[in-house]
Amino acid sequence: MSHKHINLLRAIFHDPVGGNIHWREIESLLHHLDASVVPAHGARFHVTLNGIEDFLHHPHQSSVCDKSMIKHLREFLSRAGVSPSSYEGDA
């Protein structure tokens, strides 16, 4: 996994949650993790990763994700077995 993706994972799992993560970075990370990202209704995306399914919402007014979306993404990644420590040795 690239340093860029590992740093993004660290930012997603960092406390307190940051607010400067762009949707395109999250989408890139999900594709790198071999997640299925399928547009659903409106700004929703159906995401499947390691057999875990969820819906993520693209930010409406800007490309920057808000803190609640990052928390939701963190919970989804955790349920799918993804964490920064899973990939620390890959960099």
KAPE-V395098 format. One record per pair of residues at least 24 apart in sequence whose ideal C-beta (glycine too) atoms are under 10 Angstrom apart, sorted by sequence separation. I is the first residue (numbers start at 1). J is the second residue. D is the distance in Angstrom with one decimal. If there is no record, write none. Layout:
i: [I | I]
j: [J | J]
d: [D | D]
This chain:
i: [4 | 5 | 8 | 9 | 52 | 4 | 52 | 54 | 2 | 30 | 47 | 52 | 53 | 54 | 2 | 5 | 49 | 50 | 52 | 53 | 1 | 4 | 5 | 49 | 51 | 52 | 27 | 47 | 50 | 51 | 52 | 2 | 26 | 47 | 49 | 50 | 51 | 52 | 1 | 27 | 49 | 50 | 1 | 26 | 48 | 49 | 50 | 23 | 26 | 47 | 49 | 23 | 24 | 23 | 23 | 22 | 21 | 25 | 23 | 24 | 25 | 26 | 22 | 23 | 25 | 22 | 23 | 35 | 21 | 22 | 23 | 35 | 21 | 22 | 26 | 30 | 20 | 21 | 26 | 29 | 33 | 19 | 20 | 21 | 35 | 19 | 21 | 23 | 30 | 18 | 19 | 26 | 30 | 33 | 35 | 17 | 19 | 21 | 29 | 17 | 18 | 21 | 33 | 17 | 19 | 20 | 30 | 16 | 17 | 19 | 26 | 17 | 18 | 21 | 30 | 12 | 17 | 29 | 33 | 17 | 33 | 14 | 17 | 13 | 17 | 12 | 11 | 12 | 15 | 13 | 14 | 12 | 13 | 12 | 13 | 9 | 12 | 13 | 12 | 9 | 13 | 12 | 13 | 14 | 12 | 13 | 12 | 13 | 9 | 10 | 11 | 9 | 10 | 9 | 10 | 8 | 9 | 7 | 9 | 10 | 6 | 9 | 10 | 9 | 6 | 6 | 5 | 6 | 1 | 6 | 7 | 1 | 2 | 5 | 6 | 1 | 5 | 1 | 3 | 4 | 1 | 2 | 3 | 1 | 2 | 1]
j: [28 | 29 | 32 | 33 | 76 | 29 | 77 | 79 | 28 | 56 | 73 | 78 | 79 | 80 | 29 | 32 | 76 | 77 | 79 | 80 | 29 | 32 | 33 | 77 | 79 | 80 | 56 | 76 | 79 | 80 | 81 | 32 | 56 | 77 | 79 | 80 | 81 | 82 | 32 | 58 | 80 | 81 | 33 | 58 | 80 | 81 | 82 | 56 | 59 | 80 | 82 | 57 | 58 | 58 | 59 | 59 | 59 | 63 | 62 | 63 | 64 | 65 | 62 | 63 | 65 | 63 | 64 | 76 | 63 | 64 | 65 | 77 | 64 | 65 | 69 | 73 | 64 | 65 | 70 | 73 | 77 | 64 | 65 | 66 | 80 | 65 | 67 | 69 | 76 | 65 | 66 | 73 | 77 | 80 | 82 | 65 | 67 | 69 | 77 | 66 | 67 | 70 | 82 | 67 | 69 | 70 | 80 | 67 | 68 | 70 | 77 | 69 | 70 | 73 | 82 | 65 | 70 | 82 | 86 | 71 | 87 | 70 | 73 | 70 | 74 | 70 | 70 | 71 | 74 | 73 | 74 | 73 | 74 | 74 | 77 | 74 | 77 | 78 | 78 | 77 | 82 | 82 | 83 | 84 | 83 | 84 | 84 | 85 | 82 | 83 | 84 | 83 | 84 | 84 | 85 | 84 | 85 | 84 | 86 | 87 | 84 | 87 | 88 | 88 | 86 | 87 | 87 | 88 | 84 | 90 | 91 | 86 | 87 | 90 | 91 | 87 | 91 | 88 | 90 | 91 | 89 | 90 | 91 | 90 | 91 | 91]
d: [8.2 | 5.3 | 9.5 | 9.4 | 6.9 | 8.7 | 9.0 | 7.9 | 9.7 | 8.3 | 9.1 | 9.5 | 9.7 | 8.6 | 9.7 | 5.5 | 7.5 | 9.5 | 5.0 | 9.4 | 9.1 | 9.3 | 8.3 | 7.5 | 9.8 | 4.2 | 9.1 | 7.1 | 8.7 | 7.8 | 8.1 | 7.7 | 7.6 | 9.9 | 8.8 | 4.4 | 9.4 | 9.5 | 6.9 | 8.7 | 4.2 | 5.5 | 8.6 | 9.4 | 8.9 | 8.5 | 7.5 | 8.9 | 10.0 | 9.0 | 7.1 | 9.4 | 9.9 | 5.5 | 5.7 | 8.6 | 9.9 | 9.2 | 8.9 | 6.5 | 9.9 | 6.6 | 8.8 | 5.2 | 8.9 | 5.0 | 7.7 | 9.6 | 9.8 | 5.8 | 5.9 | 9.5 | 6.9 | 7.1 | 8.6 | 9.0 | 6.4 | 5.1 | 8.6 | 9.3 | 8.4 | 7.0 | 8.9 | 9.5 | 8.0 | 7.8 | 9.4 | 8.7 | 9.6 | 9.6 | 6.5 | 6.5 | 9.0 | 8.1 | 9.2 | 9.8 | 5.3 | 8.6 | 8.9 | 9.3 | 7.7 | 6.0 | 6.3 | 4.6 | 9.7 | 9.8 | 10.0 | 8.2 | 8.6 | 7.5 | 10.0 | 9.5 | 7.1 | 8.6 | 9.7 | 9.5 | 5.0 | 9.1 | 9.9 | 5.8 | 9.3 | 9.4 | 9.8 | 9.5 | 7.6 | 6.0 | 8.3 | 9.2 | 9.7 | 9.8 | 9.4 | 6.0 | 5.9 | 5.4 | 7.9 | 9.6 | 6.8 | 8.3 | 10.0 | 7.7 | 9.4 | 9.3 | 6.4 | 8.9 | 9.4 | 5.4 | 8.2 | 9.0 | 7.3 | 9.8 | 9.2 | 7.3 | 4.9 | 4.5 | 9.9 | 9.4 | 9.3 | 9.1 | 8.3 | 9.8 | 6.6 | 6.6 | 9.3 | 9.4 | 9.8 | 5.6 | 7.6 | 7.2 | 10.0 | 7.3 | 9.0 | 9.0 | 9.7 | 9.1 | 5.1 | 4.6 | 9.0 | 9.3 | 9.7 | 9.9 | 9.6 | 8.7 | 5.4 | 4.4 | 7.6 | 6.7]
